[in-house]
């Protein structure tokens, strides 16, 4: 599964890390859905990947 951090890194000038409200876009074939998670980034990314896999998405984008 592809994880794209580019949008976040451009907006914040650093890699995503820490605790907070994390927003993700989950995509497949041009169709996107949103996913949010409040907590540590590692836990948020793991949850986003699980959700993406369950609905058949192939890309997870960390939003700024």
C-alpha distances in whole Angstrom, upper triangle without the diagonal:
4,7,10,13,15,17,18,19,21,23,24,24,22,19,18,20,22,23,23,22,18,17,14,13,11,11,11,14,15,16,15,16,16,16,18,19,22,22,20,17,15,16,15,12,12,13,11,8,10,12,9,8,12,13,10,8,5,6,8,11,13,17,20
4,6,10,12,14,15,16,18,20,21,21,19,16,16,18,21,22,22,21,17,16,12,12,10,10,11,13,14,15,14,15,16,16,18,19,22,21,20,16,15,17,15,12,13,14,12,9,13,14,11,11,15,15,13,10,6,5,6,8,11,14,17
4,6,9,11,12,13,15,16,17,17,16,12,12,14,17,19,19,18,14,13,10,10,10,11,13,15,15,16,14,15,14,14,15,16,18,18,17,13,12,14,12,9,11,13,10,9,12,13,11,12,16,16,14,11,9,6,5,6,8,11,14
4,6,8,9,10,12,13,14,15,13,11,11,14,17,19,19,17,14,12,10,10,10,11,13,15,15,16,14,15,14,14,16,17,19,19,18,14,14,16,14,11,14,15,12,12,16,16,13,15,19,18,17,13,11,7,6,5,6,9,11
4,6,6,6,9,10,11,11,10,7,8,11,14,16,16,15,12,11,10,11,12,14,17,19,18,18,16,17,15,15,15,16,18,17,16,12,13,15,13,11,14,16,13,13,17,17,16,18,21,21,20,16,14,11,9,6,5,8,9
4,5,5,6,9,10,10,10,9,10,14,17,19,18,18,15,14,12,13,14,15,18,19,18,19,17,18,17,17,18,19,20,21,19,15,17,19,17,15,18,19,16,17,21,21,18,21,24,23,22,18,16,13,11,8,8,9,9
4,6,5,6,9,10,11,10,10,14,17,18,17,16,13,11,11,11,14,15,18,19,17,18,15,16,15,16,16,17,19,20,19,15,17,19,17,15,19,19,16,17,21,20,18,21,24,23,22,18,17,13,11,8,7,6,6
4,6,5,6,8,8,7,7,11,13,15,14,13,10,10,10,12,15,16,20,22,20,20,17,17,15,15,14,15,16,17,15,12,15,17,14,13,17,18,15,17,20,20,19,22,24,23,23,20,19,15,12,9,6,5,4
4,6,5,5,5,5,7,11,14,16,16,16,13,14,14,15,18,19,22,24,22,23,20,21,19,18,18,18,19,19,17,14,16,19,17,15,19,20,18,19,23,23,21,24,27,26,26,22,20,17,14,11,9,9,8
4,6,5,8,9,11,14,17,19,18,18,16,15,15,16,19,20,23,24,22,23,21,22,20,20,20,21,22,22,20,17,19,22,20,18,22,23,21,22,25,25,23,26,29,28,27,24,22,18,16,13,11,10,8
4,6,8,10,11,14,16,17,16,16,14,14,14,16,19,20,24,25,23,23,20,21,19,19,18,19,19,20,19,16,19,21,19,18,22,23,20,22,25,25,23,27,29,28,28,24,23,19,17,13,11,9,6
4,5,8,8,11,13,15,14,15,13,14,15,17,20,22,26,28,26,26,23,23,20,20,18,19,18,18,17,15,18,20,18,18,21,22,20,22,25,25,24,27,30,29,29,26,25,21,18,15,12,11,7
4,7,9,12,14,17,17,18,16,17,18,20,22,24,27,29,27,28,25,25,23,22,21,21,21,21,19,16,19,22,20,19,23,24,22,24,27,27,26,29,31,31,31,27,25,22,19,16,14,13,11
4,7,9,12,14,15,16,15,16,17,19,21,23,26,28,27,27,25,25,22,21,20,20,19,18,16,13,15,19,17,16,20,22,20,21,25,25,24,27,29,29,29,26,24,21,18,15,12,13,11
4,6,10,13,14,15,13,14,14,17,19,21,24,26,25,26,23,22,20,19,18,17,17,16,13,10,12,15,14,13,16,18,17,18,21,22,21,23,26,26,26,23,21,18,15,13,10,12,11
4,7,10,10,11,9,11,12,15,17,19,23,25,24,24,21,20,17,16,14,13,14,12,10,7,9,12,11,10,13,15,14,15,19,19,19,21,24,24,24,21,20,17,13,11,8,10,9
4,7,9,11,10,13,14,17,19,22,25,28,27,27,23,22,19,17,15,13,12,10,7,5,8,10,10,10,13,15,15,16,19,20,20,22,24,25,26,23,22,19,16,14,11,13,12
4,7,10,10,13,15,19,21,24,27,31,30,29,25,24,20,18,15,12,11,8,6,6,8,10,10,12,14,15,16,18,20,21,22,24,25,27,28,25,25,22,18,17,13,15,14
4,7,8,12,15,18,20,24,27,31,30,28,24,22,19,16,13,10,8,5,4,6,9,9,9,12,14,14,15,18,19,20,21,23,24,26,27,25,25,22,19,17,14,15,14
4,6,10,13,16,19,22,26,29,28,26,22,20,16,14,10,8,6,5,7,8,11,11,9,12,15,14,14,18,19,19,20,23,24,24,26,24,24,22,18,16,13,13,12
4,7,10,14,16,20,23,26,25,23,19,17,13,11,7,6,4,6,9,9,12,11,9,12,14,13,13,16,17,16,18,21,22,22,24,21,22,20,16,14,11,11,11
4,7,10,13,16,20,23,22,20,16,14,11,8,6,5,6,8,9,7,10,10,7,9,12,11,10,13,15,14,15,18,19,19,21,18,19,16,12,11,8,8,9
4,7,10,13,17,20,18,17,13,11,7,6,5,7,9,11,12,10,13,12,9,10,13,11,9,12,14,13,13,17,18,17,18,16,17,14,10,9,6,5,8
4,6,10,13,16,15,14,10,8,6,5,6,9,12,13,14,11,13,13,9,8,11,10,7,10,12,11,10,14,15,14,15,12,13,10,6,5,5,5,9
4,6,10,13,11,10,6,6,5,6,9,12,15,17,17,15,16,16,12,11,14,12,9,11,13,11,9,13,14,13,13,10,11,8,6,5,7,7,11
4,7,11,10,8,5,5,6,7,10,13,17,18,19,16,16,16,13,11,13,12,8,9,11,8,6,9,11,9,9,6,8,6,5,6,9,10,14
4,7,6,6,4,7,9,11,14,17,20,22,22,19,20,19,16,14,16,15,11,11,13,11,8,10,12,10,9,5,6,5,7,8,12,13,16
4,6,5,7,9,12,14,18,20,24,25,25,22,22,22,19,17,18,17,14,13,14,13,9,10,12,9,7,5,6,7,9,11,15,16,20
4,6,8,12,15,17,21,24,27,29,29,26,26,26,23,21,22,21,18,17,18,16,13,14,15,12,10,8,9,9,13,14,18,19,22
4,6,10,13,16,20,23,26,28,28,25,26,26,23,21,22,21,18,17,19,17,14,16,17,14,12,10,11,10,12,13,16,16,20
4,7,11,14,17,20,24,26,27,24,25,24,21,20,21,19,16,16,17,15,12,14,15,11,11,9,11,10,12,13,16,16,19
4,7,10,13,17,20,23,23,21,22,21,18,16,18,17,13,14,15,13,10,13,14,11,11,9,10,9,10,10,13,12,16
4,7,10,14,17,20,21,19,20,19,16,15,16,14,11,13,14,10,9,13,13,10,11,9,12,11,10,10,12,12,15
4,7,10,14,16,18,16,18,16,13,13,15,12,9,12,13,10,10,14,14,12,14,11,14,12,10,10,10,10,13
4,7,11,13,15,13,14,13,9,10,12,9,7,10,11,8,9,12,13,12,14,12,14,12,10,10,10,10,13
4,7,10,12,11,13,11,8,10,12,9,8,12,13,10,12,15,15,15,17,15,17,15,12,11,10,10,12
4,6,9,9,11,8,5,9,10,8,8,12,12,11,13,16,16,17,19,17,19,17,13,13,11,12,14
4,7,9,11,9,7,11,12,11,11,15,15,15,17,20,20,21,23,21,22,20,17,16,13,14,14
4,6,9,7,7,10,11,11,12,15,16,16,18,20,21,22,24,22,23,21,17,17,14,15,16
4,6,5,6,9,10,11,12,14,16,17,18,20,21,23,24,22,22,20,17,16,13,15,15
4,5,5,6,8,10,10,12,14,15,16,18,20,21,22,20,19,17,13,13,10,12,13
4,5,5,6,9,10,11,12,14,15,17,19,20,21,19,18,17,13,14,12,15,16
4,6,5,6,9,10,11,12,14,15,17,19,20,18,19,17,14,15,13,16,17
4,5,5,6,9,10,11,12,14,15,17,18,16,17,15,11,12,10,12,14
4,5,5,6,9,10,10,12,14,15,16,14,14,12,9,10,8,12,14
4,5,5,6,9,10,11,12,15,15,14,14,13,11,13,12,15,18
4,5,5,6,9,10,11,13,14,13,14,14,11,13,12,15,18
4,5,5,6,9,10,11,12,10,11,10,7,9,10,12,15
4,5,5,6,9,10,10,9,9,9,7,10,11,14,17
4,5,5,6,9,10,10,11,12,10,14,14,17,20
4,5,5,6,9,8,11,11,10,13,14,16,19
4,5,5,6,5,7,8,7,11,13,15,19
4,5,5,6,7,9,10,14,16,18,22
4,6,8,10,13,13,16,18,20,24
4,6,9,11,12,15,17,19,23
4,7,10,11,15,18,20,23
4,6,8,11,14,16,20
4,7,10,14,16,20
4,6,10,12,16
4,7,9,13
4,6,9
4,7
4
